[in-house]
Amino acid sequence: MGAMPQGQVDTIVLIHGLWMTPRSWQRWIERYTRRGMHVIAPAWPGMDRSVEQLRDDPSPIAEQSMATIVAHYDKIIRALPRPPIIMGHSFGGLFAQVLADRGLGSAVVGVHPAAVKGVLKVPLSQLRSGFPILRSPANRSRAVPFTPDDFAYTFGNVLSREDSDRAYQRYAVPGAGRVFFEGAFANVDPRSPARVDTTRDDRAPLLLLAGGADHVVPASVVRANAALYQKSRALTAYQEFPGRSHFTVGQDGWEQVADYALDWALRAAALPREATIASEAPRR
């Protein structure tokens, strides 16, 4: 499609989630690149290796923590010549909100984001999804693998079992226990790395996307996350896609989600900052 108009945001930073690697963004990278965007999809620190290598040696996953992951992306983003669009999936969507709270990004999108501190909703499907990690306190310092059955419930619940197993083989890596525990217990940790100032008016525009069939981060959780921003005058938007699972970045129909995210982000980033002081956060 050629170069973007001069002055327009032309860079996207994609942040993957728990149980995934940058491979999960592969089709989004290709689609956004065809639209003339410069796309960066760095792995979490130390995880810049293949899915197969991380399964064979998951020790880099066990070393992850929210603080080190956010610091990693903070450094990458600050080194860019201009503020990029920041998009994150799952825990990557939580990290994207923390980065926005630090004043980074021209527009920020959380795709089925893990909740920031202050979200109190914990639906049963979310508890079941996290059980393989939360069932043992010892898992806090481990990389905990999903079984194909676990994956079929959490990511593949709208796929055929054959397609779910295929996605599991291609994309799934063990989950970082420390990161999951930090997210799960954010509300009882006064210094939680998942805390953000949801009242600030001087952050980038923020879009939170939810899926109607997501077991890991149900739409009710994302709505509650968006509602926390209602005291901020900065632009906050929420959009729910029916039938989308937590594997929304790879599930059939991902193009609609990807296009909506980028179109919104480009429009929001192009607005004068004073024009984005008009919250659209849904009420509880």
Salt bridges, closest charged atoms under 4 A:
ASP10 OD2 - ARG82 NH2 3.34
GLU52 OE1 - ARG23 NH2 3.17
ASP74 OD1 - ARG78 NE 2.52
ASP74 OD2 - ARG102 NH1 2.90
ASP101 OD1 - ARG200 NH1 3.73
ASP149 OD1 - ARG161 NH2 2.65
GLU162 OE2 - ARG166 NH2 3.12
ASP163 OD1 - ARG166 NH1 2.55
ASP165 OD1 - ARG161 NE 2.80
ASP201 OD2 - ARG233 NH1 3.78
ASP202 OD1 - ARG200 NE 2.71
ASP214 OD2 - HIS112 ND1 2.66
ASP214 OD2 - HIS246 ND1 2.78
GLU240 OE1 - ARG223 NH1 2.86
ASP259 OD1 - ARG31 NE 2.83
ASP259 OD1 - ARG35 NH1 3.95
ASP263 OD1 - ARG35 NH2 2.75
